[in-house]
Amino acid sequence: METTRQHQLGAPLLTRLRYRWNGDERMRCFHIMDGEPVAAECPPKFNGLGDVVAGAAKVVGVKPSPGCGCEKRRQALNRATPKIVARMLDAIRGYWSK
């Protein structure tokens, strides 16, 4: 098992627990409040711009039709912009921490 933690100012500590179950890798998230773990929803993991566009389309109710090529487009955008979301968030955090 692997546990990673992330913490933001003013937010409870979020702990991600990664484990294997029947050959599948799974992840559960917990907030640590008063020293006790409380089940929490895991935040989405964005690998690139393709994941951001797909997430935004899902939020506004756009549903992909079969054979539209959305998954290939998402993967191509992710390959073209690897880890761009993490870099943008780091830049924003750096700007606001000044």
N, CA, C and O atoms as a printed pandas DataFrame, in Angstrom:
     atom_number atom_name residue_name chain_id  residue_number  x_coord  y_coord  z_coord
0              1         N          MET        A               1    0.829   -1.179    0.000
1              2        CA          MET        A               1    0.000    0.000    0.000
2              3         C          MET        A               1    0.877    1.247    0.000
3              4         O          MET        A               1    1.954    1.277    0.595
4              5         N          GLU        A               2    0.391    2.251   -0.672
5              6        CA          GLU        A               2    1.117    3.514   -0.735
6              7         C          GLU        A               2    0.171    4.632   -0.312
7              8         O          GLU        A               2   -0.974    4.695   -0.761
8              9         N          THR        A               3    0.646    5.486    0.530
9             10        CA          THR        A               3   -0.170    6.607    0.982
10            11         C          THR        A               3    0.535    7.894    0.613
11            12         O          THR        A               3    1.722    8.066    0.888
12            13         N          THR        A               4   -0.195    8.787   -0.006
13            14        CA          THR        A               4    0.351   10.108   -0.316
14            15         C          THR        A               4   -0.547   11.140    0.345
15            16         O          THR        A               4   -1.738   10.897    0.535
16            17         N          ARG        A               5    0.004   12.265    0.688
17            18        CA          ARG        A               5   -0.769   13.314    1.350
18            19         C          ARG        A               5   -0.614   14.616    0.594
19            20         O          ARG        A               5    0.440   14.903    0.027
20            21         N          GLN        A               6   -1.658   15.385    0.596
21            22        CA          GLN        A               6   -1.572   16.740    0.060
22            23         C          GLN        A               6   -2.318   17.636    1.026
23            24         O          GLN        A               6   -3.335   17.237    1.592
24            25         N          HIS        A               7   -1.822   18.836    1.216
25            26        CA          HIS        A               7   -2.430   19.747    2.174
26            27         C          HIS        A               7   -2.400   21.152    1.612
27            28         O          HIS        A               7   -1.381   21.605    1.091
28            29         N          GLN        A               8   -3.519   21.831    1.724
29            30        CA          GLN        A               8   -3.609   23.215    1.288
30            31         C          GLN        A               8   -3.991   24.052    2.497
31            32         O          GLN        A               8   -4.649   23.563    3.416
32            33         N          LEU        A               9   -3.586   25.295    2.497
33            34        CA          LEU        A               9   -3.888   26.169    3.623
34            35         C          LEU        A               9   -5.390   26.233    3.867
35            36         O          LEU        A               9   -6.170   26.449    2.939
36            37         N          GLY        A              10   -5.789   26.046    5.117
37            38        CA          GLY        A              10   -7.190   26.140    5.488
38            39         C          GLY        A              10   -8.021   24.912    5.177
39            40         O          GLY        A              10   -9.207   24.883    5.504
40            41         N          ALA        A              11   -7.442   23.900    4.559
41            42        CA          ALA        A              11   -8.192   22.690    4.202
42            43         C          ALA        A              11   -7.730   21.536    5.079
43            44         O          ALA        A              11   -6.574   21.501    5.498
44            45         N          PRO        A              12   -8.629   20.582    5.362
45            46        CA          PRO        A              12   -8.202   19.417    6.126
46            47         C          PRO        A              12   -7.197   18.598    5.319
47            48         O          PRO        A              12   -7.174   18.667    4.090
48            49         N          LEU        A              13   -6.389   17.842    6.002
49            50        CA          LEU        A              13   -5.379   17.014    5.356
50            51         C          LEU        A              13   -6.067   15.929    4.547
51            52         O          LEU        A              13   -6.911   15.206    5.078
52            53         N          LEU        A              14   -5.726   15.803    3.285
53            54        CA          LEU        A              14   -6.286   14.778    2.408
54            55         C          LEU        A              14   -5.257   13.676    2.246
55            56         O          LEU        A              14   -4.118   13.936    1.857
56            57         N          THR        A              15   -5.649   12.455    2.542
57            58        CA          THR        A              15   -4.764   11.307    2.407
58            59         C          THR        A              15   -5.323   10.386    1.335
59            60         O          THR        A              15   -6.504   10.037    1.358
60            61         N          ARG        A              16   -4.479    9.998    0.407
61            62        CA          ARG        A              16   -4.871    9.053   -0.643
62            63         C          ARG        A              16   -4.240    7.711   -0.334
63            64         O          ARG        A              16   -3.031    7.626   -0.118
64            65         N          LEU        A              17   -5.035    6.677   -0.311
65            66        CA          LEU        A              17   -4.559    5.326   -0.047
66            67         C          LEU        A              17   -4.694    4.525   -1.330
67            68         O          LEU        A              17   -5.799    4.327   -1.835
68            69         N          ARG        A              18   -3.575    4.069   -1.850
69            70        CA          ARG        A              18   -3.577    3.244   -3.065
70            71         C          ARG        A              18   -3.355    1.799   -2.654
71            72         O          ARG        A              18   -2.503    1.506   -1.816
72            73         N          TYR        A              19   -4.140    0.883   -3.259
73            74        CA          TYR        A              19   -4.030   -0.523   -2.921
74            75         C          TYR        A              19   -4.468   -1.376   -4.106
75            76         O          TYR        A              19   -5.077   -0.880   -5.054
76            77         N          ARG        A              20   -4.154   -2.648   -4.037
77            78        CA          ARG        A              20   -4.559   -3.591   -5.079
78            79         C          ARG        A              20   -5.673   -4.469   -4.533
79            80         O          ARG        A              20   -5.607   -4.938   -3.397
80            81         N          TRP        A              21   -6.703   -4.687   -5.354
81            82        CA          TRP        A              21   -7.818   -5.527   -4.972
82            83         C          TRP        A              21   -8.183   -6.386   -6.182
83            84         O          TRP        A              21   -8.602   -5.869   -7.218
84            85         N          ASN        A              22   -8.021   -7.695   -6.040
85            86        CA          ASN        A              22   -8.299   -8.637   -7.130
86            87         C          ASN        A              22   -7.575   -8.264   -8.419
87            88         O          ASN        A              22   -8.141   -8.369   -9.507
88            89         N          GLY        A              23   -6.335   -7.834   -8.298
89            90        CA          GLY        A              23   -5.514   -7.490   -9.455
90            91         C          GLY        A              23   -5.693   -6.083   -9.977
91            92         O          GLY        A              23   -4.924   -5.651  -10.836
92            93         N          ASP        A              24   -6.687   -5.349   -9.488
93            94        CA          ASP        A              24   -6.917   -3.962   -9.918
94            95         C          ASP        A              24   -6.298   -3.007   -8.923
95            96         O          ASP        A              24   -6.341   -3.236   -7.715
96            97         N          GLU        A              25   -5.711   -1.912   -9.447
97            98        CA          GLU        A              25   -5.210   -0.869   -8.556
98            99         C          GLU        A              25   -6.359    0.088   -8.247
99           100         O          GLU        A              25   -7.030    0.579   -9.154
100          101         N          ARG        A              26   -6.577    0.345   -6.963
101          102        CA          ARG        A              26   -7.661    1.221   -6.530
102          103         C          ARG        A              26   -7.125    2.324   -5.638
103          104         O          ARG        A              26   -5.988    2.266   -5.169
104          105         N          MET        A              27   -7.963    3.337   -5.408
105          106        CA          MET        A              27   -7.558    4.446   -4.561
106          107         C          MET        A              27   -8.765    4.908   -3.745
107          108         O          MET        A              27   -9.874    5.021   -4.268
108          109         N          ARG        A              28   -8.536    5.173   -2.462
109          110        CA          ARG        A              28   -9.546    5.752   -1.572
110          111         C          ARG        A              28   -8.947    7.009   -0.973
111          112         O          ARG        A              28   -7.738    7.083   -0.752
112          113         N          CYS        A              29   -9.781    7.987   -0.713
113          114        CA          CYS        A              29   -9.329    9.240   -0.122
114          115         C          CYS        A              29  -10.000    9.466    1.223
115          116         O          CYS        A              29  -11.157    9.100    1.431
116          117         N          PHE        A              30   -9.248   10.076    2.130
117          118        CA          PHE        A              30   -9.738   10.366    3.466
118          119         C          PHE        A              30   -9.283   11.759    3.871
119          120         O          PHE        A              30   -8.171   12.169    3.538
120          121         N          HIS        A              31  -10.130   12.488    4.584
121          122        CA          HIS        A              31   -9.732   13.721    5.252
122          123         C          HIS        A              31   -9.364   13.337    6.669
123          124         O          HIS        A              31  -10.034   12.504    7.279
124          125         N          ILE        A              32   -8.316   13.928    7.197
125          126        CA          ILE        A              32   -7.929   13.695    8.582
126          127         C          ILE        A              32   -8.478   14.856    9.399
127          128         O          ILE        A              32   -8.021   15.990    9.261
128          129         N          MET        A              33   -9.455   14.569   10.249
129          130        CA          MET        A              33  -10.065   15.591   11.100
130          131         C          MET        A              33   -9.978   15.146   12.546
131          132         O          MET        A              33  -10.459   14.072   12.905
132          133         N          ASP        A              34   -9.365   15.973   13.368
133          134        CA          ASP        A              34   -9.168   15.664   14.789
134          135         C          ASP        A              34   -8.452   14.333   14.969
135          136         O          ASP        A              34   -8.727   13.593   15.913
136          137         N          GLY        A              35   -7.531   14.034   14.056
137          138        CA          GLY        A              35   -6.735   12.817   14.159
138          139         C          GLY        A              35   -7.427   11.558   13.680
139          140         O          GLY        A              35   -6.845   10.477   13.768
140          141         N          GLU        A              36   -8.654   11.658   13.172
141          142        CA          GLU        A              36   -9.411   10.494   12.720
142          143         C          GLU        A              36   -9.651   10.576   11.209
143          144         O          GLU        A              36   -9.936   11.656   10.692
144          145         N          PRO        A              37   -9.540    9.446   10.492
145          146        CA          PRO        A              37   -9.825    9.452    9.063
146          147         C          PRO        A              37  -11.330    9.490    8.802
147          148         O          PRO        A              37  -12.100    8.762    9.428
148          149         N          VAL        A              38  -11.734   10.351    7.869
149          150        CA          VAL        A              38  -13.129   10.463    7.455
150          151         C          VAL        A              38  -13.152   10.274    5.943
151          152         O          VAL        A              38  -12.431   10.966    5.225
152          153         N          ALA        A              39  -13.977    9.337    5.446
153          154        CA          ALA        A              39  -14.034    9.057    4.011
154          155         C          ALA        A              39  -14.358   10.332    3.238
155          156         O          ALA        A              39  -15.209   11.123    3.646
156          157         N          ALA        A              40  -13.672   10.516    2.126
157          158        CA          ALA        A              40  -13.861   11.709    1.291
158          159         C          ALA        A              40  -13.817   11.307   -0.170
159          160         O          ALA        A              40  -13.294   10.249   -0.522
160          161         N          GLU        A              41  -14.371   12.163   -1.018
161          162        CA          GLU        A              41  -14.313   11.922   -2.451
162          163         C          GLU        A              41  -12.935   12.327   -2.963
163          164         O          GLU        A              41  -12.432   13.398   -2.622
164          165         N          CYS        A              42  -12.334   11.484   -3.770
165          166        CA          CYS        A              42  -11.017   11.789   -4.316
166          167         C          CYS        A              42  -11.157   12.851   -5.409
167          168         O          CYS        A              42  -12.036   12.749   -6.265
168          169         N          PRO        A              43  -10.292   13.870   -5.381
169          170        CA          PRO        A              43  -10.354   14.873   -6.441
170          171         C          PRO        A              43   -9.911   14.249   -7.766
171          172         O          PRO        A              43   -9.084   13.337   -7.779
172          173         N          PRO        A              44  -10.458   14.739   -8.874
173          174        CA          PRO        A              44  -10.079   14.171  -10.163
174          175         C          PRO        A              44   -8.608   14.440  -10.465
175          176         O          PRO        A              44   -8.053   15.465  -10.068
176          177         N          LYS        A              45   -7.995   13.509  -11.166
177          178        CA          LYS        A              45   -6.597   13.662  -11.541
178          179         C          LYS        A              45   -6.547   14.078  -13.008
179          180         O          LYS        A              45   -6.998   13.341  -13.885
180          181         N          PHE        A              46   -6.003   15.250  -13.264
181          182        CA          PHE        A              46   -5.893   15.749  -14.618
182          183         C          PHE        A              46   -4.460   15.582  -15.095
183          184         O          PHE        A              46   -3.528   16.104  -14.482
184          185         N          ASN        A              47   -4.286   14.852  -16.195
185          186        CA          ASN        A              47   -2.951   14.620  -16.741
186          187         C          ASN        A              47   -2.558   15.648  -17.785
187          188         O          ASN        A              47   -1.373   15.820  -18.069
188          189         N          GLY        A              48   -3.518   16.322  -18.350
189          190        CA          GLY        A              48   -3.215   17.304  -19.384
190          191         C          GLY        A              48   -4.468   18.045  -19.788
191          192         O          GLY        A              48   -5.515   17.912  -19.155
192          193         N          LEU        A              49   -4.357   18.812  -20.829
193          194        CA          LEU        A              49   -5.459   19.647  -21.290
194          195         C          LEU        A              49   -6.642   18.819  -21.771
195          196         O          LEU        A              49   -7.786   19.263  -21.667
196          197         N          GLY        A              50   -6.389   17.634  -22.293
197          198        CA          GLY        A              50   -7.479   16.758  -22.748
198          199         C          GLY        A              50   -8.406   16.378  -21.610
199          200         O          GLY        A              50   -9.623   16.341  -21.791
200          201         N          ASP        A              51   -7.846   16.095  -20.434
201          202        CA          ASP        A              51   -8.672   15.765  -19.271
202          203         C          ASP        A              51   -9.470   16.973  -18.794
203          204         O          ASP        A              51  -10.608   16.828  -18.349
204          205         N          VAL        A              52   -8.881   18.158  -18.885
205          206        CA          VAL        A              52   -9.591   19.380  -18.482
206          207         C          VAL        A              52  -10.776   19.622  -19.410
207          208         O          VAL        A              52  -11.875   19.920  -18.942
208          209         N          VAL        A              53  -10.567   19.498  -20.721
209          210        CA          VAL        A              53  -11.643   19.709  -21.698
210          211         C          VAL        A              53  -12.737   18.656  -21.505
211          212         O          VAL        A              53  -13.922   18.990  -21.532
212          213         N          ALA        A              54  -12.359   17.401  -21.312
213          214        CA          ALA        A              54  -13.341   16.333  -21.106
214          215         C          ALA        A              54  -14.141   16.571  -19.830
215          216         O          ALA        A              54  -15.355   16.368  -19.811
216          217         N          GLY        A              55  -13.462   17.003  -18.755
217          218        CA          GLY        A              55  -14.154   17.296  -17.501
218          219         C          GLY        A              55  -15.109   18.457  -17.630
219          220         O          GLY        A              55  -16.220   18.414  -17.102
220          221         N          ALA        A              56  -14.686   19.502  -18.331
221          222        CA          ALA        A              56  -15.552   20.665  -18.533
222          223         C          ALA        A              56  -16.770   20.296  -19.384
223          224         O          ALA        A              56  -17.882   20.744  -19.102
224          225         N          ALA        A              57  -16.569   19.493  -20.407
225          226        CA          ALA        A              57  -17.691   19.069  -21.253
226          227         C          ALA        A              57  -18.687   18.237  -20.450
227          228         O          ALA        A              57  -19.898   18.368  -20.630
228          229         N          LYS        A              58  -18.184   17.395  -19.578
229          230        CA          LYS        A              58  -19.060   16.566  -18.745
230          231         C          LYS        A              58  -19.871   17.429  -17.781
231          232         O          LYS        A              58  -21.053   17.173  -17.556
232          233         N          VAL        A              59  -19.234   18.449  -17.215
233          234        CA          VAL        A              59  -19.916   19.322  -16.259
234          235         C          VAL        A              59  -21.067   20.083  -16.920
235          236         O          VAL        A              59  -22.126   20.247  -16.315
236          237         N          VAL        A              60  -20.869   20.544  -18.146
237          238        CA          VAL        A              60  -21.923   21.310  -18.816
238          239         C          VAL        A              60  -22.933   20.410  -19.520
239          240         O          VAL        A              60  -23.886   20.907  -20.119
240          241         N          GLY        A              61  -22.740   19.092  -19.456
241          242        CA          GLY        A              61  -23.737   18.161  -19.970
242          243         C          GLY        A              61  -23.511   17.657  -21.376
243          244         O          GLY        A              61  -24.421   17.073  -21.964
244          245         N          VAL        A              62  -22.337   17.858  -21.938
245          246        CA          VAL        A              62  -22.041   17.353  -23.275
246          247         C          VAL        A              62  -21.710   15.864  -23.161
247          248         O          VAL        A              62  -20.792   15.472  -22.440
248          249         N          LYS        A              63  -22.479   15.042  -23.889
249          250        CA          LYS        A              63  -22.257   13.599  -23.854
250          251         C          LYS        A              63  -21.641   13.156  -25.177
251          252         O          LYS        A              63  -22.157   13.487  -26.244
252          253         N          PRO        A              64  -20.531   12.401  -25.113
253          254        CA          PRO        A              64  -19.914   11.950  -26.364
254          255         C          PRO        A              64  -20.779   10.892  -27.044
255          256         O          PRO        A              64  -21.340   10.020  -26.381
256          257         N          SER        A              65  -20.881   10.972  -28.352
257          258        CA          SER        A              65  -21.619    9.959  -29.105
258          259         C          SER        A              65  -20.654    8.839  -29.486
259          260         O          SER        A              65  -19.452    9.076  -29.606
260          261         N          PRO        A              66  -21.163    7.626  -29.678
261          262        CA          PRO        A              66  -20.282    6.509  -30.048
262          263         C          PRO        A              66  -19.548    6.788  -31.359
263          264         O          PRO        A              66  -20.144    7.230  -32.341
264          265         N          GLY        A              67  -18.252    6.522  -31.352
265          266        CA          GLY        A              67  -17.451    6.685  -32.555
266          267         C          GLY        A              67  -17.095    8.122  -32.901
267          268         O          GLY        A              67  -16.696    8.397  -34.033
268          269         N          CYS        A              68  -17.230    9.050  -31.950
269          270        CA          CYS        A              68  -16.955   10.464  -32.248
270          271         C          CYS        A              68  -15.461   10.790  -32.200
271          272         O          CYS        A              68  -15.043   11.840  -32.688
272          273         N          GLY        A              69  -14.659    9.906  -31.622
273          274        CA          GLY        A              69  -13.228   10.155  -31.538
274          275         C          GLY        A              69  -12.817   11.003  -30.344
275          276         O          GLY        A              69  -11.689   11.491  -30.282
276          277         N          CYS        A              70  -13.731   11.178  -29.396
277          278        CA          CYS        A              70  -13.451   12.020  -28.226
278          279         C          CYS        A              70  -12.281   11.481  -27.401
279          280         O          CYS        A              70  -11.428   12.243  -26.946
280          281         N          GLU        A              71  -12.251   10.176  -27.218
281          282        CA          GLU        A              71  -11.189    9.574  -26.392
282          283         C          GLU        A              71   -9.825    9.758  -27.064
283          284         O          GLU        A              71   -8.844   10.071  -26.389
284          285         N          LYS        A              72   -9.753    9.571  -28.371
285          286        CA          LYS        A              72   -8.489    9.773  -29.088
286          287         C          LYS        A              72   -8.050   11.234  -29.002
287          288         O          LYS        A              72   -6.867   11.526  -28.829
288          289         N          ARG        A              73   -9.013   12.148  -29.124
289          290        CA          ARG        A              73   -8.711   13.569  -29.035
290          291         C          ARG        A              73   -8.212   13.925  -27.638
291          292         O          ARG        A              73   -7.259   14.690  -27.492
292          293         N          ARG        A              74   -8.864   13.363  -26.601
293          294        CA          ARG        A              74   -8.440   13.612  -25.223
294          295         C          ARG        A              74   -7.012   13.122  -25.008
295          296         O          ARG        A              74   -6.188   13.826  -24.424
296          297         N          GLN        A              75   -6.723   11.906  -25.486
297          298        CA          GLN        A              75   -5.374   11.350  -25.333
298          299         C          GLN        A              75   -4.338   12.167  -26.099
299          300         O          GLN        A              75   -3.225   12.363  -25.609
300          301         N          ALA        A              76   -4.684   12.644  -27.288
301          302        CA          ALA        A              76   -3.752   13.458  -28.082
302          303         C          ALA        A              76   -3.458   14.785  -27.367
303          304         O          ALA        A              76   -2.309   15.221  -27.317
304          305         N          LEU        A              77   -4.489   15.416  -26.822
305          306        CA          LEU        A              77   -4.270   16.662  -26.081
306          307         C          LEU        A              77   -3.422   16.418  -24.834
307          308         O          LEU        A              77   -2.570   17.237  -24.491
308          309         N          ASN        A              78   -3.654   15.290  -24.154
309          310        CA          ASN        A              78   -2.848   14.972  -22.976
310          311         C          ASN        A              78   -1.386   14.752  -23.347
311          312         O          ASN        A              78   -0.488   15.176  -22.619
312          313         N          ARG        A              79   -1.142   14.087  -24.482
313          314        CA          ARG        A              79    0.243   13.872  -24.917
314          315         C          ARG        A              79    0.900   15.186  -25.315
315          316         O          ARG        A              79    2.091   15.386  -25.075
316          317         N          ALA        A              80    0.125   16.085  -25.925
317          318        CA          ALA        A              80    0.674   17.364  -26.387
318          319         C          ALA        A              80    0.926   18.327  -25.226
319          320         O          ALA        A              80    1.790   19.198  -25.324
320          321         N          THR        A              81    0.186   18.179  -24.139
321          322        CA          THR        A              81    0.303   19.094  -23.000
322          323         C          THR        A              81    0.450   18.313  -21.697
323          324         O          THR        A              81   -0.407   18.431  -20.821
324          325         N          PRO        A              82    1.507   17.522  -21.544
325          326        CA          PRO        A              82    1.637   16.709  -20.332
326          327         C          PRO        A              82    1.829   17.568  -19.089
327          328         O          PRO        A              82    2.641   18.492  -19.069
328          329         N          LYS        A              83    1.079   17.248  -18.077
329          330        CA          LYS        A              83    1.193   17.885  -16.753
330          331         C          LYS        A              83    1.005   19.392  -16.782
331          332         O          LYS        A              83    1.475   20.085  -15.880
332          333         N          ILE        A              84    0.328   19.917  -17.799
333          334        CA          ILE        A              84    0.158   21.368  -17.888
334          335         C          ILE        A              84   -0.719   21.891  -16.754
335          336         O          ILE        A              84   -0.514   23.001  -16.264
336          337         N          VAL        A              85   -1.691   21.091  -16.341
337          338        CA          VAL        A              85   -2.595   21.535  -15.277
338          339         C          VAL        A              85   -1.821   21.700  -13.975
339          340         O          VAL        A              85   -2.007   22.688  -13.265
340          341         N          ALA        A              86   -0.961   20.748  -13.656
341          342        CA          ALA        A              86   -0.156   20.835  -12.434
342          343         C          ALA        A              86    0.770   22.051  -12.487
343          344         O          ALA        A              86    0.948   22.741  -11.483
344          345         N          ARG        A              87    1.358   22.314  -13.653
345          346        CA          ARG        A              87    2.238   23.477  -13.786
346          347         C          ARG        A              87    1.468   24.785  -13.644
347          348         O          ARG        A              87    1.965   25.735  -13.041
348          349         N          MET        A              88    0.249   24.839  -14.199
349          350        CA          MET        A              88   -0.555   26.060  -14.061
350          351         C          MET        A              88   -0.947   26.279  -12.605
351          352         O          MET        A              88   -0.882   27.403  -12.108
352          353         N          LEU        A              89   -1.353   25.214  -11.918
353          354        CA          LEU        A              89   -1.729   25.356  -10.513
354          355         C          LEU        A              89   -0.537   25.770   -9.658
355          356         O          LEU        A              89   -0.683   26.582   -8.743
356          357         N          ASP        A              90    0.643   25.218   -9.948
357          358        CA          ASP        A              90    1.848   25.616   -9.206
358          359         C          ASP        A              90    2.152   27.099   -9.433
359          360         O          ASP        A              90    2.542   27.803   -8.501
360          361         N          ALA        A              91    1.976   27.572  -10.666
361          362        CA          ALA        A              91    2.219   28.984  -10.960
362          363         C          ALA        A              91    1.223   29.870  -10.221
363          364         O          ALA        A              91    1.593   30.918   -9.691
364          365         N          ILE        A              92   -0.032   29.452  -10.185
365          366        CA          ILE        A              92   -1.051   30.235   -9.471
366          367         C          ILE        A              92   -0.752   30.260   -7.984
367          368         O          ILE        A              92   -0.833   31.311   -7.349
368          369         N          ARG        A              93   -0.404   29.101   -7.421
369          370        CA          ARG        A              93   -0.054   29.052   -5.984
370          371         C          ARG        A              93    1.144   29.940   -5.685
371          372         O          ARG        A              93    1.170   30.628   -4.664
372          373         N          GLY        A              94    2.133   29.929   -6.570
373          374        CA          GLY        A              94    3.307   30.770   -6.378
374          375         C          GLY        A              94    2.966   32.248   -6.437
375          376         O          GLY        A              94    3.509   33.049   -5.677
376          377         N          TYR        A              95    2.071   32.604   -7.335
377          378        CA          TYR        A              95    1.654   34.002   -7.451
378          379         C          TYR        A              95    0.923   34.457   -6.182
379          380         O          TYR        A              95    1.204   35.536   -5.660
380          381         N          TRP        A              96   -0.001   33.650   -5.692
381          382        CA          TRP        A              96   -0.795   34.037   -4.539
382          383         C          TRP        A              96   -0.040   33.937   -3.223
383          384         O          TRP        A              96   -0.455   34.536   -2.231
384          385         N          SER        A              97    1.059   33.192   -3.194
385          386        CA          SER        A              97    1.815   33.080   -1.937
386          387         C          SER        A              97    2.790   34.236   -1.748
387          388         O          SER        A              97    3.426   34.337   -0.699
388          389         N          LYS        A              98    2.919   35.118   -2.754
389          390        CA          LYS        A              98    3.835   36.270   -2.644
390          391         C          LYS        A              98    3.263   37.340   -1.766
391          392         O          LYS        A              98    3.896   38.376   -1.563
